[in-house]
Amino acid sequence: MDALDILTKKDHILPFFQPIISADTQTVIGYEVLGRIETESGYQSLAGFFQDRSIPEEYISEVDEHIRTRALQYFVKNKRPELIFFNSNANVLLHDHGESFISSLQSFTSIGLPYHRIVLEVAESDFEGDFSRLSHLLAYIQSLGVQIAIDDIGNGASNLDRIAHLNPDIIKVELTALKDQSMSPESREVLYSLSMLARKIGATLLFEGIESEAQLKYAWENGGRYYQGFFLSDPNSELIDPHHCKAKMKHEFQKFVTHERQKLKGLFQLSERLNERLGSILKRLKHYNDNDAILRETVHVMSDVCFRAYICDAYGVQHSANALKNENGEWILQKEYKGNNWSWRPYFLENIVRMSHEQKGILSDLYSDIEINELIRTYSYPINQDYYLFIDIPYGFLYDQEGLF
């Protein structure tokens, strides 16, 4: 169906509503408004129409306003208290400086629909033009009380600096890339960075595109407060019972908590085992004065656990070679690493202080190793007051430990 067909059949265009669920209460806190057109074969999505850059902006704006007005009328008529999420192409929004969007809201705010219940979604990555114009317009809309959500994040095209500059109330993260557990370590790191950004700027994380239990769990693990997707509820022309997903969400959350408790218990037990083994080994080597010799002896005994090890001082300076297990399972010393400084790494100094205070080892979070491009953990252990041992534990070992993944 081409653009002119759609414009001449606006009477057949109506809003569908996809629920957005809150983790706090497991109830519906809002709906994203989606355009649908009635055809002989049923209702069809208008996503292609809105995403087609060859269609004039005034055409898109006209259909967008029609859908928005019908959705607002529905909410006012039914006295619904939820948030209403409206998508808008940033380029179209700026076409008339946001006037059509703002004016369509004003007539409804005067009859009991306050601005703070409106959420404007824009995809920063799709914007073409002077970024400062978009920033100023969104800041003005936000000053009215409308909440701003940055959309389509998670597909690799968004700029974290620009997102932070827009100061959104909500960051929407797309989880399509997480289908079938196939997300790359790089993509996972990007999503982790987004969760950290949201925390720093005080934005709420909304994960969309949730089509499976695994995706819901990932959203839950990464600080998602709001959830949206077919796994929870399909878009519909009618609004659903606010408690529609409550039992399902409660059941899923209980499973997630049980799994995380088991994993944390397993990590604690692993840390204790490593602490005992390294304590015993290094006690026997306390008369050694050569860090490379200490390293050789330690990795020989710990070969079943780690693939790399090294020794640093409290300032982050490496005082040994790197001990690295090669493809044949043999340990080699990489002396070129001696003298490197690792104090710039996240949590390095914090962990040094903790080890010095607690006099026991620390197991790191799971992260992607730069050199082998694989998920690993690092275990650090205080040798004495001056030096600290670091051993890198491979994915294979961790995977074999029940509950650690």
C-alpha positions as CSV (number, residue, x, y, z in Angstrom):
1,M,0.0,0.0,0.0
2,D,1.6,3.3,-1.1
3,A,1.6,6.6,0.8
4,L,-1.3,8.1,-1.1
5,D,-3.5,5.1,-0.4
6,I,-2.8,5.4,3.3
7,L,-3.6,9.2,3.3
8,T,-6.9,8.6,1.5
9,K,-7.9,5.9,4.0
10,K,-7.3,7.6,7.3
11,D,-10.7,6.6,8.5
12,H,-9.4,3.0,8.5
13,I,-6.3,3.9,10.5
14,L,-6.5,3.5,14.2
15,P,-4.1,3.2,17.2
16,F,-3.1,-0.1,18.7
17,F,-1.7,-0.2,22.2
18,Q,1.2,-2.4,23.4
19,P,1.5,-2.6,27.2
20,I,4.6,-1.6,29.1
21,I,5.0,-3.4,32.4
22,S,6.8,-2.1,35.5
23,A,9.1,-4.4,37.4
24,D,8.1,-2.6,40.7
25,T,4.5,-3.6,40.7
26,Q,4.4,-6.1,37.7
27,T,1.4,-4.1,36.4
28,V,0.8,-2.1,33.2
29,I,2.2,1.5,33.7
30,G,1.8,2.6,30.1
31,Y,1.1,1.8,26.5
32,E,3.1,2.5,23.3
33,V,0.8,3.7,20.5
34,L,1.3,1.9,17.2
35,G,-0.4,2.7,13.9
36,R,-2.5,0.1,12.2
37,I,-4.6,0.2,9.1
38,E,-7.6,-2.0,8.5
39,T,-7.5,-3.9,5.2
40,E,-9.5,-6.8,3.7
41,S,-6.9,-9.2,5.1
42,G,-6.9,-7.7,8.6
43,Y,-5.0,-5.0,10.4
44,Q,-1.5,-4.2,9.0
45,S,1.3,-2.3,10.7
46,L,2.2,1.2,9.4
47,A,5.9,0.9,10.5
48,G,7.0,0.7,6.8
49,F,5.2,3.9,6.1
50,F,6.7,5.8,9.0
51,Q,10.2,4.5,8.2
52,D,10.2,5.2,4.5
53,R,12.4,8.3,3.9
54,S,11.1,8.8,0.4
55,I,7.7,9.8,1.8
56,P,7.3,13.6,2.4
57,E,7.5,14.6,6.0
58,E,4.1,16.4,5.9
59,Y,2.4,13.1,4.9
60,I,4.0,11.3,7.8
61,S,3.1,14.2,10.1
62,E,-0.5,14.1,9.0
63,V,-1.0,10.4,9.7
64,D,1.0,10.6,12.9
65,E,-1.3,13.4,14.2
66,H,-4.4,11.4,13.2
67,I,-3.2,8.3,15.2
68,R,-2.2,10.5,18.2
69,T,-5.5,12.3,18.3
70,R,-7.5,9.1,18.3
71,A,-5.3,7.6,21.0
72,L,-5.7,10.6,23.2
73,Q,-9.5,10.6,22.7
74,Y,-9.6,7.0,23.7
75,F,-7.6,7.6,26.9
76,V,-9.7,10.6,27.9
77,K,-13.0,8.9,27.2
78,N,-12.0,5.8,29.3
79,K,-10.3,7.9,32.0
80,R,-7.2,5.8,31.9
81,P,-4.3,6.7,34.3
82,E,-1.4,5.1,32.4
83,L,1.4,6.7,30.5
84,I,1.0,7.1,26.8
85,F,4.1,6.6,24.6
86,F,4.1,8.3,21.1
87,N,6.8,7.6,18.5
88,S,8.0,10.5,16.4
89,N,10.6,10.6,13.7
90,A,13.1,13.3,14.9
91,N,13.4,14.8,11.4
92,V,9.6,15.0,11.1
93,L,9.3,16.5,14.5
94,L,11.7,19.3,13.6
95,H,9.9,19.9,10.2
96,D,7.5,22.3,11.9
97,H,9.6,22.8,15.1
98,G,7.3,20.4,17.0
99,E,4.3,22.7,16.7
100,S,1.9,20.0,15.5
101,F,2.9,17.6,18.3
102,I,2.6,20.2,21.0
103,S,-0.7,21.6,19.7
104,S,-2.3,18.2,19.5
105,L,-1.6,17.7,23.2
106,Q,-2.8,21.1,24.4
107,S,-6.5,20.5,23.7
108,F,-6.3,17.3,25.8
109,T,-4.3,18.7,28.7
110,S,-7.1,21.2,29.2
111,I,-9.6,18.4,29.8
112,G,-7.7,16.4,32.3
113,L,-4.8,14.7,30.5
114,P,-1.6,16.2,32.1
115,Y,1.6,16.5,30.1
116,H,3.5,14.3,32.5
117,R,1.5,11.3,31.4
118,I,2.8,11.8,27.8
119,V,6.1,10.2,26.7
120,L,7.6,11.3,23.4
121,E,9.9,8.6,21.8
122,V,12.5,9.7,19.4
123,A,15.3,7.7,17.7
124,E,18.4,9.8,18.1
125,S,20.3,7.6,15.6
126,D,17.9,8.4,12.8
127,F,18.3,12.2,13.1
128,E,19.8,14.1,10.2
129,G,20.8,17.7,10.7
130,D,22.0,20.1,13.4
131,F,21.9,18.1,16.7
132,S,21.6,21.3,18.8
133,R,18.2,22.0,17.2
134,L,16.9,18.6,18.3
135,S,18.4,19.0,21.7
136,H,16.8,22.5,22.2
137,L,13.4,21.3,21.0
138,L,13.3,18.2,23.2
139,A,14.4,20.4,26.2
140,Y,11.5,22.7,25.5
141,I,9.0,19.8,25.2
142,Q,10.4,18.4,28.4
143,S,9.9,21.7,30.2
144,L,6.2,21.4,29.5
145,G,6.2,18.2,31.6
146,V,6.3,15.7,28.7
147,Q,8.7,12.9,29.3
148,I,11.4,12.1,26.7
149,A,12.4,8.6,25.7
150,I,15.3,7.8,23.4
151,D,14.3,4.8,21.3
152,D,16.0,2.1,19.1
153,I,19.1,1.8,21.3
154,G,20.8,-1.5,21.2
155,N,21.2,-1.8,17.4
156,G,24.7,-0.3,17.5
157,A,24.1,3.1,15.9
158,S,23.5,5.3,18.9
159,N,26.0,7.7,20.4
160,L,26.2,7.5,24.2
161,D,27.5,11.1,24.4
162,R,24.5,12.5,22.4
163,I,22.1,10.4,24.5
164,A,23.5,11.8,27.7
165,H,23.3,15.3,26.2
166,L,19.6,14.9,25.5
167,N,19.0,14.0,29.2
168,P,16.1,11.6,28.5
169,D,13.7,10.5,31.2
170,I,13.6,7.0,29.7
171,I,16.1,5.0,27.6
172,K,14.6,2.3,25.5
173,V,16.8,-0.6,24.7
174,E,16.0,-3.0,21.8
175,L,16.7,-6.7,22.6
176,T,16.3,-8.1,19.1
177,A,20.0,-8.9,19.0
178,L,19.6,-11.2,22.0
179,K,17.5,-13.8,20.2
180,D,18.6,-17.4,20.7
181,Q,21.3,-16.3,23.1
182,S,23.4,-15.3,20.1
183,M,24.4,-11.8,21.2
184,S,28.1,-11.1,20.8
185,P,30.2,-10.1,23.9
186,E,30.6,-6.7,22.2
187,S,26.8,-6.1,22.0
188,R,26.5,-7.2,25.6
189,E,29.1,-4.7,26.6
190,V,27.2,-1.9,24.8
191,L,24.0,-2.8,26.6
192,Y,25.9,-2.9,29.9
193,S,27.3,0.6,29.1
194,L,23.8,1.8,28.5
195,S,22.6,0.5,31.9
196,M,25.5,2.4,33.5
197,L,24.7,5.6,31.6
198,A,21.0,5.4,32.6
199,R,22.1,5.1,36.2
200,K,24.4,8.1,36.0
201,I,22.0,10.4,34.4
202,G,18.9,9.3,36.4
203,A,17.0,7.8,33.4
204,T,14.7,4.8,33.6
205,L,15.7,1.7,31.5
206,L,12.9,0.3,29.3
207,F,13.7,-2.9,27.5
208,E,11.6,-3.6,24.4
209,G,11.5,-6.4,21.9
210,I,11.2,-9.0,24.7
211,E,10.0,-12.2,23.0
212,S,11.4,-14.9,25.3
213,E,12.1,-15.7,28.9
214,A,15.9,-15.3,28.3
215,Q,15.4,-11.8,27.0
216,L,13.2,-10.9,30.0
217,K,15.9,-12.3,32.3
218,Y,18.6,-10.2,30.6
219,A,16.5,-7.1,31.0
220,W,16.0,-7.9,34.7
221,E,19.7,-8.6,35.2
222,N,20.7,-5.3,33.6
223,G,18.6,-2.9,35.6
224,G,15.4,-2.7,33.5
225,R,12.5,-1.1,35.3
226,Y,10.1,-1.3,32.4
227,Y,9.5,-4.2,29.9
228,Q,7.7,-4.5,26.6
229,G,7.3,-7.2,24.0
230,F,5.3,-10.1,22.6
231,F,6.4,-12.4,25.5
232,L,4.4,-10.2,27.8
233,S,1.6,-8.9,25.6
234,D,0.7,-8.3,22.0
235,P,-0.4,-4.9,20.7
236,N,-4.2,-4.6,20.7
237,S,-6.9,-2.1,19.8
238,E,-8.2,-2.3,23.4
239,L,-6.4,-1.7,26.7
240,I,-5.8,-4.7,28.9
241,D,-6.4,-5.3,32.6
242,P,-3.5,-3.6,34.4
243,H,-2.8,-6.9,36.3
244,H,-2.8,-9.0,33.1
245,C,0.9,-9.9,33.5
246,K,1.3,-9.8,37.2
247,A,1.2,-13.6,37.9
248,K,3.5,-14.3,35.0
249,M,6.0,-11.7,36.0
250,K,5.9,-12.8,39.7
251,H,6.6,-16.4,38.6
252,E,9.5,-15.3,36.3
253,F,11.1,-13.0,38.9
254,Q,11.0,-15.8,41.5
255,K,12.9,-18.1,39.0
256,F,15.4,-15.3,38.3
257,V,16.0,-14.6,42.0
258,T,16.4,-18.4,42.7
259,H,18.9,-18.7,39.9
260,E,20.9,-15.6,40.9
261,R,21.1,-16.8,44.5
262,Q,22.5,-20.1,43.4
263,K,25.0,-18.4,41.1
264,L,26.1,-16.0,43.9
265,K,26.5,-19.0,46.3
266,G,28.5,-20.8,43.6
267,L,30.8,-17.7,43.1
268,F,31.3,-17.4,46.8
269,Q,32.2,-21.1,47.1
270,L,34.6,-20.8,44.1
271,S,36.2,-17.7,45.6
272,E,36.7,-19.6,48.9
273,R,38.3,-22.6,47.2
274,L,40.7,-20.4,45.2
275,N,41.5,-18.5,48.4
276,E,42.4,-21.8,50.2
277,R,44.4,-23.2,47.2
278,L,46.4,-20.0,46.6
279,G,47.0,-19.4,50.3
280,S,48.5,-22.9,50.6
281,I,50.6,-22.6,47.5
282,L,52.0,-19.1,48.3
283,K,52.7,-20.1,51.9
284,R,55.1,-22.7,50.6
285,L,56.7,-20.1,48.3
286,K,57.1,-17.3,50.9
287,H,60.9,-17.6,50.9
288,Y,61.0,-17.0,47.1
289,N,62.3,-13.5,46.1
290,D,61.8,-13.8,42.4
291,N,58.3,-12.9,41.2
292,D,58.7,-14.9,38.0
293,A,59.7,-18.0,40.0
294,I,56.6,-17.5,42.2
295,L,54.5,-17.2,39.1
296,R,55.9,-20.4,37.5
297,E,55.3,-22.4,40.6
298,T,51.8,-21.1,41.1
299,V,50.5,-21.6,37.5
300,H,51.9,-25.1,37.4
301,V,49.6,-26.0,40.4
302,M,46.7,-23.8,39.2
303,S,46.8,-25.0,35.6
304,D,43.3,-26.5,35.8
305,V,41.8,-23.1,36.7
306,C,43.6,-20.3,34.8
307,F,45.1,-19.5,31.4
308,R,47.0,-16.4,32.4
309,A,48.6,-14.9,35.5
310,Y,50.8,-12.0,36.6
311,I,51.9,-10.1,39.7
312,C,51.5,-6.4,40.3
313,D,52.2,-4.0,43.2
314,A,49.8,-1.7,45.0
315,Y,50.3,1.1,42.4
316,G,49.3,-1.2,39.5
317,V,52.8,-1.8,38.1
318,Q,53.4,-5.3,36.9
319,H,56.5,-6.9,38.6
320,S,56.4,-10.2,36.7
321,A,56.1,-11.5,33.2
322,N,52.8,-12.7,32.0
323,A,52.4,-16.4,32.4
324,L,50.3,-17.6,29.5
325,K,49.1,-21.1,28.7
326,N,49.5,-21.8,25.0
327,E,47.3,-24.0,22.7
328,N,49.4,-27.1,23.7
329,G,48.7,-26.5,27.4
330,E,52.3,-25.4,28.0
331,W,53.1,-22.3,30.1
332,I,55.2,-19.6,28.6
333,L,56.5,-16.3,30.1
334,Q,55.9,-13.1,28.2
335,K,58.5,-10.8,29.7
336,E,57.5,-7.8,27.6
337,Y,54.6,-7.2,30.0
338,K,56.8,-6.5,32.9
339,G,56.6,-2.8,33.9
340,N,53.1,-2.2,32.5
341,N,50.7,-0.2,34.7
342,W,47.2,-1.5,35.1
343,S,45.9,1.1,37.7
344,W,43.6,2.6,35.0
345,R,41.4,-0.6,34.9
346,P,38.0,-0.2,36.5
347,Y,37.9,-1.3,40.2
348,F,41.7,-2.0,40.2
349,L,42.5,0.3,43.1
350,E,39.3,-0.5,45.0
351,N,40.1,-4.2,44.8
352,I,43.7,-3.6,46.0
353,V,42.4,-1.7,49.1
354,R,39.8,-4.5,49.8
355,M,42.5,-7.2,49.5
356,S,44.8,-5.3,51.8
357,H,42.1,-4.8,54.3
358,E,40.4,-8.2,54.2
359,Q,43.6,-10.2,53.5
360,K,41.8,-12.5,51.1
361,G,41.2,-12.8,47.3
362,I,38.5,-11.2,45.2
363,L,36.7,-12.7,42.2
364,S,35.8,-10.1,39.5
365,D,32.6,-9.7,37.5
366,L,32.3,-11.4,34.2
367,Y,33.8,-9.4,31.4
368,S,35.1,-9.8,27.8
369,D,38.9,-10.1,27.6
370,I,40.4,-7.8,25.0
371,E,43.0,-10.2,23.8
372,I,41.0,-13.5,23.4
373,N,37.6,-11.9,22.9
374,E,36.0,-14.3,25.4
375,L,34.1,-13.9,28.7
376,I,36.4,-14.4,31.7
377,R,36.7,-13.6,35.4
378,T,39.9,-12.5,37.2
379,Y,40.8,-13.7,40.7
380,S,43.2,-11.4,42.5
381,Y,45.0,-12.5,45.7
382,P,47.4,-10.7,48.1
383,I,50.8,-12.3,48.2
384,N,52.1,-9.9,50.9
385,Q,52.0,-6.2,51.7
386,D,53.7,-5.3,48.5
387,Y,52.5,-7.7,45.8
388,Y,49.2,-9.1,44.4
389,L,48.7,-12.1,42.2
390,F,46.1,-12.0,39.3
391,I,44.9,-15.1,37.6
392,D,42.5,-15.0,34.6
393,I,39.9,-17.8,34.6
394,P,38.6,-18.9,31.1
395,Y,35.0,-19.3,30.1
396,G,35.4,-23.1,29.8
397,F,36.2,-23.5,33.4
398,L,33.5,-21.2,34.6
399,Y,30.9,-23.0,32.4
400,D,31.8,-26.3,34.0
401,Q,31.1,-24.9,37.4
402,E,27.3,-25.4,37.9
403,G,25.4,-22.2,38.3
404,L,28.1,-19.7,37.4
405,F,26.5,-18.9,34.0
